[in-house]
Amino acid sequence: NASRRRRDYIPPGRNTTMATPAEEGGAKATTTTTAPLFKRSRTVLKDILDGDAKTFIGKSVTVCGWMQTIRTQGQSMAFVELNDGSCCGSLQVILDKEYAGEGVLDAAFEKGGTGVSCKITGEIVKSPKSGQAVELKAKTCIILGAVDAKAYPMPKKALTLEYMRTKQTWRIRTKTMRAVQTIRNMCAWATHSFFQGHGMKYVHTPILTGADCEGAGEMFSVTTMLKDGANIKDIPTVKDSDGKIDFSKDFFGKSVSLTVSGQLNVETYACAFSDVYTFGPTFRAEHSNTSRHLAEFWMIEPEICFATLEDDMALAEDYVKYVVDMVISKCGGEVDLLTDYYQRDYNIRKKQGKVGKNEQPPSPHRKNLEALLGKPYKRLSYTEAIEILEKEIKEYRAIVITPEEQKKMKAKDLKKKTKGKHLFSYPVFWGVDLASEHEKYLTDKIFNGPVILYNYPKDIKAFYMKMNEDNKTVQAMDMLVPGIGELIGGSAREDDLNKLLKRCEETKMEVEPLQWYLDLRKFGSVPHAGFGLGFERLVMLTTGMQNIKDVIPFPRSYGVCDY
């Protein structure tokens, strides 16, 4: 057996410090920490609110941040909700003119409002209000940046995600978006912590590439031949080619694109380090503007040598569980805030009559995340999954009516035909590339949890995946999760040169640009495996967001590239 013994990918545990990998050939490294040299001239609210707040009582502190709200009480007192972005919660600040002294807080009363930035010095006191341990009695309040309330693009009211999407540079100032991006940050931190904790090296793979990893062809071209003022007649063409562009005259001397994956490049480093991963931006020129697609997104791609498909599936499951566990333990406030947001949004839509007939009230997001940790993920072959779906259709629990057929039907006839059944828009048969609706049916209806499918038909998978003995399927695996569908796609890689060349021929892959990749199989080839995970889908999973454009700071998609 060419595989190494099963390696345990148990998460290294909840640490506030990133695990330190052992030096090559040296003793096992420890995870000791060194006190940070940088010290702020202010107290961050996280230290007060997320720690033992009572230890601050009686202390004088200086805090900075943005006013979320200001509520006046008479002419001499006001209450400010202050947030500095360091944590989910806000600190209540009491502005009392009599306490601070004559004229000291006048500017705060005159200019205070939502979005105003300020620097406040005062004393931390015990709060009489339930739900908060302490509050700050201000001695001074310096306005750093005023706001024209009439022109401020993020008014103090319930804002829809659709509205916030039109204000990409401002939406981070809302509690909802801060919670989402805080969880995104934790997912990134946990990713490095997990892989570094297993001694895996982080490799920076290139963004510019001359190879198409997936063979999909949906890539952005990179050229310097279309500069401002360029005319079509100035673009060089190949002689006697009927207008074919001559890329040999371009910057790189050949056709170059933005990468769709760092996998092929990171495999070269895996053949020296054994276990590696890459985490960076990737691009796909799909003419799609759905809630699931982006033109620019981030990919996490580990690669492990002397490993099998079984190792790959174990790594993927343990990684996801580790990230989810870290989000629950480190971002509990954000998780609960998002639960409140989803419930409030549902209530508003229900009042407006915008809730679908079969739509259920949102379940607590923390409960959804904890469900991802409770038990091993179900594993079954692609063939078994197809048999399950076909049985559901055969026994009338599901029905297939294509979009074209639906358009021809009257609404009442469609309703009658689908009554009591789950509607599929796309057919199910062995060899089909499962649609998102099929994947979600398996996770949400059949198994009520994550599922890992493996051994897919070779015709719907990439050229580099290892062939099974049946010559019909490859050692590929996809992890499917509730509410999203595919989260991870991976495989054992073909490590036999002749078999890989045959697959290149079958899939009509151009060999010359990939010669460097093929050569890895000539010199010290090893069994290896890996997977790719779209980072934004992981953030959707951990935040509960339904639109991928709400989990990335500046979404780029078909027809949209602002800011």
Sequence and secondary structure as in RCSB ss.txt:
>XXXX:A:sequence
NASRRRRDYIPPGRNTTMATPAEEGGAKATTTTTAPLFKRSRTVLKDILDGDAKTFIGKSVTVCGWMQTIRTQGQ
SMAFVELNDGSCCGSLQVILDKEYAGEGVLDAAFEKGGTGVSCKITGEIVKSPKSGQAVELKAKTCIILGAVDAK
AYPMPKKALTLEYMRTKQTWRIRTKTMRAVQTIRNMCAWATHSFFQGHGMKYVHTPILTGADCEGAGEMFSVTTM
LKDGANIKDIPTVKDSDGKIDFSKDFFGKSVSLTVSGQLNVETYACAFSDVYTFGPTFRAEHSNTSRHLAEFWMI
EPEICFATLEDDMALAEDYVKYVVDMVISKCGGEVDLLTDYYQRDYNIRKKQGKVGKNEQPPSPHRKNLEALLGK
PYKRLSYTEAIEILEKEIKEYRAIVITPEEQKKMKAKDLKKKTKGKHLFSYPVFWGVDLASEHEKYLTDKIFNGP
VILYNYPKDIKAFYMKMNEDNKTVQAMDMLVPGIGELIGGSAREDDLNKLLKRCEETKMEVEPLQWYLDLRKFGS
VPHAGFGLGFERLVMLTTGMQNIKDVIPFPRSYGVCDY
>XXXX:A:secstr
  S            SS      TTS          S   SS  HHHHHSS GGGGTT EEEEEEEEEEEEEETT
TEEEEEEE SSSSS EEEEEEHHHH TTTTHHHHHH  TT EEEEEEEEEE  STT SEEEEEEEEEEEE   TT
T SS SS   HHHHHT TTTGGGSHHHHHHHHHHHHHHHHHHHHHHHTT EE    SEESS SSS     EE SS
S TT  GGGS B TTSSS B GGGSTTSS EEE S SHHHHHHHHHHHSEEEEEEEEE      STT  SEEEEE
EEEEES  HHHHHHHHHHHHHHHHHHHHHH HHHHHHHHHHHHHHHHHHHHTT S TT      HHHHHHHTTSS
  EEEEHHHHHHHHHHHHHTTSEEE  HHHHHHS HHHHHHHHTTSEEESS   TT    HHHHHIIIIIISSS 
EEEEEEEGGGS TTB B TTSSEEEEEEEEETTTEEEEEEEEB   HHHHHHHHHHTT  SGGGHHHHGGGTSS 
  EEEEEEEHHHHHHHHH  S GGGSSSS  BTTB   
